[in-house]
Amino acid sequence: MTIASLTAGAAAVLAMLAARDLAGLTFRRARASSLRAGALGALAPRIGSLRFLRRLTPAADLRARLTAAGQPGAFGPREWMALKAGCGVAASVPSVAILAAGGGRTTTLLALAGPLAGFAAPDFWLARAVRARSEAGVRELPDLLDLLRVSVEAGVAPMRAIGAVAAEFDGPLAAEWRRVAAAVALGEPQADAIAGMTDRIAAEEVRAFGDALVRSRQHGVPLAATLTAQASRARAAQRRRIRERAARAGPKMQLVVALVLVPSMLLIVSALLLAELQPALGVGSR
């Protein structure tokens, strides 16, 4: 019995177990997005409800990461787990082909790692999306704080000023400011609206700004001086990140020079030297 046949048998057993779990689940109404309107949208919540998938990633942690990433594709935890399962199944197809072709131990390990890599790939993408959204929000924070400070010093209420300032920008943090201002205008408690913003933009600077707004409302702390200090700290942190990124770029450039440019130049010089030495050594002459 080969490894390929064992893998096929294990896949069949897992498929039977999954079918048994799916048979006991109720249908959920598909949501308004185009993805959920089709067959995949109807199956995604059911696949994401499987017990062994729920144990792999805690729902609360996954929901927080999806929120911090801006809810890509309007996916919830169940739909995201279904996507991960689908990627794992898709990655298992070439793995089965590799196992069927035979090979050594290294080939077998690589083939077995394929489904695991496919299952984990969406989480790597999600982590990059969270980081990119956080960095984009931090980049526009100093300018937003400066304009907000000017508006507050002119006598505009903080929530109205937040909405007016955010209307002049297009980044993710400006969108969150507009969302907070609209939510407060519709009657949502200011503390809850600000807490939602800090969850959707996972950055320490944004959390400090939200805490300053809450303290200003609860304790009557002057907001303009706090905004000035936070804008200065945000710009200083941004300069520090730029310097750190530049410092990390130096070794990468040296590695490229050492591994690519220097060998290529040595090859060119060697070819020229050989071309010059051929007549003296009599190479190619009869």
JODAQUI-V722247 format. One line per field, one symbol per residue. ss: DSSP state (A for helix, B for strand, O for the rest). phi: phi as a letter, one per 30 degrees, with the letter a starting at -180 (. if undefined). burial: I if it has 24 or more other C-alpha atoms within 12 Angstrom, else O. A space follows every 50 residues. Layout:
ss=???
phi=???
burial=???
This chain:
ss=OOAAAAAAAAAAAAAAAAAAAAAOOOOOOOOOOAAAAOAAAAAAAAAAOO AAAAAAOOAAAAAAAAAAOOOAAAOOAAAAAAAAAAAAAAAAAAAAAAAA AOOOAAAAAAAAAAAAAAAAAAAAAAAAAAAAAAAAAAAAAAAAAAAAAA AAAOOOOAAAAAAAAAOOOOOAAAAAAAAAAAAAAOOOOAAAAAAAAAAA OOOAAAAAAAAAAAAAAAAOOOAAAAAAAAAAAAAAAAAAAAAAAAAAAA AAAAAAAAAAAAAAAAAAAAAAAAAAAAAAAOOOOO
phi=.ddddddddddddddddddddddcccdcdddddddddcdddddeddddde ddddddbedddddddddddihdihdceddddddddddddddddddddddd dilddddddddddeedddddeddddddddddddddddddcdedddddddd ddddjddedddddddddcbbddddddddddddddddjdeddddddddddd bdbdddddddddddddddcidecdddddddddddddddddddddddddde edddddddccdddddddddddddddddedddidicc
burial=OOIIOOIOOOOOOOOOOOOOOOOOOOOOOOOOOOOOOOOOIIIIIIIIII OOIIOOIOOOOIIIIIIIIIIIOOIIIIIIIIIIIIOIIOIIIOIIOIIO OOOOOOOIOOIIIIIIIIIIIIIOOIIOIIOOIIIIIIIIIIIIIIIIII IIOOOOIIIIIIIIIIIOOOIIIIIIIIIIIIIOOOOOOIIOIIIIIIII IIIOIIIIIIIIIIOIOOOOOOIIOIIIOIIOOIIOOOOOOOOOOOOOOO OOOOOOOOOOOOOOOOOOOOOOOOOOOOOOOOOOOO
